[in-house]
Amino acid sequence: MTSTTKRLEASKTKKGFITPKTAPYIFVFPALLLFLTFTVYPIIASFLLSFQTRISGVYSFTGLDNYIRLFSDPVFYKALGNTFIILLVQVPIMLFLAVILAVLLQSKLLNIRGFYRVSFFTPAVTSLVAASIIFILLLNTDYGLVNYILTSLGMERVPWLSDGIWAKISLIMVTTWRWTGYNMVILLAGLQNISNDLYEAASIDGASSIKKFFHITIPQLKPVLLFCFVLSTIGSFQLFDEPYNLTGGGPNNATLTITYYLYNQGFGYFDFGYASAIAYVIVLFIAVLSWLQFKVVKE
């Protein structure tokens, strides 16, 4: 058989394998393989791991022991409580500010709107380690700029990072600073999809700007607001970078979040079975809260 014949047969075989029907599957296969390897497999493996405990260096099946231990763990409840406080206080404040900023930046009366949009969005893409160092310097009890200004005004110094309540407030402020611009951009996209005809019709009827805001803007933004609420809820339960870099979970676990507690158990004490149980409880909480949010808006 000549080389030319071999090449022709190889070409026919190749063409027979790659057809209009098989080509999409061939192109999708690498992405599917990566998804199965780095997403599906870890999910299944961690779920199975949540029913195991390491005994003498070997993981053994122990049933629901990790979950029973979890629901009798006071530190877990402390971390869960901190997370819910941040969720209930920080998320409404952040979304309120995001809506106000989005409406202001949508106004045609404002010049250089692009500059302001980029400025407010920048914290979301700023290195949190660098930002945390700056906030630690600003909020230092003895030498921080914030306390210097307060004492210059005749007020007492505030223990921003060394007192439990003030540490929570500091964490909420930093988290709000970081993510308000991110949600503002999403809401701004929603505002741009609202038809101007609605506002023009309202103006003809004599509606004020406040009435337009509450009777047109907010109802039209309802799906986008829901999207932001769900994302922010998930983000609150995944909050790790801010307390890790800013307060280390202290003082006295005052800023310990549920994800930070998961990290400590998994990578601090190498108790991966217990950490996996915490992870699936977090997933359950997020799923229930997201379902409740969808039920509340009924859409």
BELTA-V304868 format. One line per field, one symbol per residue. burial: 1 if it has 16 or more other C-alpha atoms within 10 Angstrom, else 0. A space follows every 10 residues. Layout:
BEGIN
burial=???
END
This chain:
BEGIN
burial=0000000000 0000000000 0000000000 0000000000 0000011011 1111000000 0000111001 0000010111 1111111001 1001101110 1110110000 0000001001 1011000100 1100110111 1001011100 0000001111 1101011111 1101111111 1111111101 1000000010 0100000000 0100011001 1011111111 0111011111 0111111111 1011111111 1110110000 1111111111 0100010001 001000000
END
